[in-house]
Amino acid sequence: MYSFKFISSNESNYSMDLVWENAQDMEHVGTLHGNTNIDFKIMNVEKSKDKSFLYDQLSYIAVRKFLGFIPIQSFGYRKILSKYKLIQAEFSPLLNISTRLISTVQSHKKRNKCWMIDYVEVSVPWYGLVLKNFIIKAIKRHAKIQCTEDETFRERRKILSKKKINLRLALFNTPEMNLWEENIVEELKSFEKNILK
């Protein structure tokens, strides 16, 4: 495997806090980002111990749109390091490509604006080096589209905040591992029934 690094940056017209709130939310990926994603499932979550963030870490499965229309499944892990900083690793078995990024929200010289800056490392098989420039452009395009789509989310949160409606951040979907655990007794009965036949 060979790796290369680059920086992807996008500007938001909203405050660091609004962007950070949005950055923690992964559940909107499969719905709000239909131009770049097909599906998103949280596999497992470790809740924030001191409740300062939405979670400490989580694992997920995403179905991304490769070249804008080809469904490619990837497995990811994300961990919040501190306010305005998280790390994320994702692996696509079909493409045999893995990415690691340090995702940050940084201040802007203009008031009530901020930068979303990702420090990205991509690992590819030897033949993937030929596609290095294409991969960099594709990842930057993906991030730009998602950041643009997220601006409407941030606008809604700003309107609610002005109206003194402060909705608490929450995960709405039950992680897949929890669903499996809830049904483990039935699963075991099903195995036993099939094996005894």
C-alpha positions, 0 to 999 in steps of 0.5 A, spaced: 500 500 500 502 507 498 499 513 501 499 520 500 496 526 504 493 533 502 488 538 505 481 539 504 478 546 506 471 549 505 468 555 508 462 556 512 457 562 513 456 560 520 459 560 527 464 555 529 459 552 534 453 551 529 458 547 524 461 543 530 454 541 532 453 539 525 460 535 524 458 531 530 451 529 527 452 522 522 445 520 522 444 526 516 449 523 511 444 518 508 438 523 508 441 530 507 447 528 502 443 524 497 448 527 492 454 523 495 451 517 499 446 512 498 445 509 505 448 510 512 448 505 518 451 506 525 454 500 527 456 501 535 456 508 539 460 509 545 456 515 548 460 521 551 462 520 558 461 527 561 456 528 555 460 534 553 459 531 546 454 527 542 458 521 543 465 519 544 466 514 538 462 510 533 463 505 528 458 505 521 457 502 514 456 507 509 454 506 502 457 512 498 456 514 491 463 513 487 463 517 480 456 520 482 452 514 481 456 507 483 454 504 490 460 503 494 460 500 501 465 502 506 466 501 513 468 507 518 470 509 525 470 516 528 472 519 534 471 526 537 478 528 540 476 535 543 471 541 541 472 542 534 477 536 532 475 529 531 478 523 527 475 518 522 478 512 518 474 509 513 475 503 508 472 501 502 474 493 501 471 493 493 476 499 492 481 497 497 482 504 499 482 507 506 482 514 508 484 517 515 482 524 516 483 529 522 477 534 521 477 540 524 473 547 525 477 553 525 476 560 526 475 565 520 477 572 519 470 574 518 466 574 524 460 569 524 464 565 519 469 559 519 473 554 516 472 546 516 479 543 514 480 536 513 487 533 514 487 527 509 491 521 508 489 516 503 492 509 502 491 505 496 494 499 492 500 500 488 496 501 481 492 506 485 498 511 485 496 513 478 489 515 480 492 520 485 490 526 482 483 523 481 482 521 488 484 527 491 479 531 486 473 526 488 474 527 496 475 534 495 468 534 491 465 530 496 467 534 502 465 541 498 458 538 496 456 535 503 459 542 506 454 546 501 448 541 503 450 542 510 449 550 510 441 549 510 442 545 516 446 550 520 441 556 517 435 552 521 439 551 527 440 558 527 433 560 526 431 556 532 436 559 536 434 566 535 427 563 537 430 561 543 429 553 541 435 549 543 434 542 541 438 537 544 443 533 540 441 526 540 442 520 536 435 518 533 437 511 530 439 505 534 445 502 533 445 495 529 449 492 534 444 494 540 438 491 535 442 485 534 443 484 542 436 485 543 434 479 539 439 475 540 435 470 544 431 469 538 437 468 533 440 463 538 433 459 537 433 460 530 440 457 529 438 451 534 432 450 530 435 449 523 441 445 526 436 440 529 433 439 523 
